[in-house]
Amino acid sequence: MAKTHGFWIAALFLLPTVALAAETPDESQPVRARSILADQVREQGHACSNAIEAHRDPELSRPDMPVWILSCSNATYRISVRPDMAARIETIRP
């Protein structure tokens, strides 16, 4: 399970880079980010019954630590993704 965890965290770092490198926008990128983040939130013990939207927070994100906002039907979370560590998850709206 730990190897899978690291893969998804790495994927969240690479998604923005891959999207910028593509000549045409990848319409599935936000869907993949939403799914990956929702899985991470659930894995760390938070409730996310239906992931609605995920987007990066450009003001808080750094090159070495992207920050995402995940909106679920029951809560909204701010997620700081750190390589080789559990994500830092803050509940914005319960």
Backbone hydrogen bonds, N-H to C=O, Kabsch-Sander energy under -0.5 kcal/mol:
donor,donor_aa,acceptor,acceptor_aa,energy
5,H,1,M,-2.2
6,G,2,A,-2.1
7,F,3,K,-1.8
8,W,4,T,-2.1
9,I,5,H,-2.0
10,A,6,G,-2.4
11,A,7,F,-2.2
12,L,8,W,-1.8
13,F,9,I,-1.2
14,L,10,A,-1.8
15,L,11,A,-2.2
17,T,13,F,-0.6
18,V,14,L,-3.0
19,A,15,L,-2.3
20,L,16,P,-2.0
21,A,17,T,-1.9
22,A,18,V,-1.4
27,E,25,P,-0.9
29,Q,26,D,-1.4
32,R,28,S,-2.6
33,A,29,Q,-2.4
34,R,30,P,-2.4
35,S,31,V,-2.2
36,I,32,R,-2.8
37,L,33,A,-2.7
38,A,34,R,-2.3
39,D,35,S,-2.2
40,Q,36,I,-2.1
41,V,37,L,-2.7
42,R,38,A,-2.4
43,E,39,D,-2.6
44,Q,40,Q,-1.6
45,G,42,R,-1.9
46,H,41,V,-2.4
52,I,71,S,-3.5
53,E,71,S,-1.5
55,H,69,I,-1.9
57,D,67,V,-3.4
61,S,57,D,-2.1
62,R,65,M,-2.0
65,M,62,R,-1.0
68,W,79,I,-2.9
69,I,55,H,-3.1
70,L,68,W,-0.5
70,L,77,Y,-2.6
71,S,53,E,-3.2
71,S,69,I,-0.5
72,C,70,L,-0.6
72,C,75,A,-3.3
73,S,50,N,-1.7
76,T,93,R,-2.2
77,Y,70,L,-2.8
78,R,90,E,-2.7
79,I,68,W,-3.1
79,I,77,Y,-0.5
80,S,78,R,-0.5
80,S,88,R,-2.9
81,V,66,P,-2.5
81,V,79,I,-0.7
82,R,80,S,-0.6
85,M,82,R,-1.5
88,R,80,S,-2.5
89,I,87,A,-0.7
90,E,78,R,-2.7
90,E,88,R,-0.5
92,I,76,T,-3.1
92,I,90,E,-0.6
93,R,76,T,-1.6
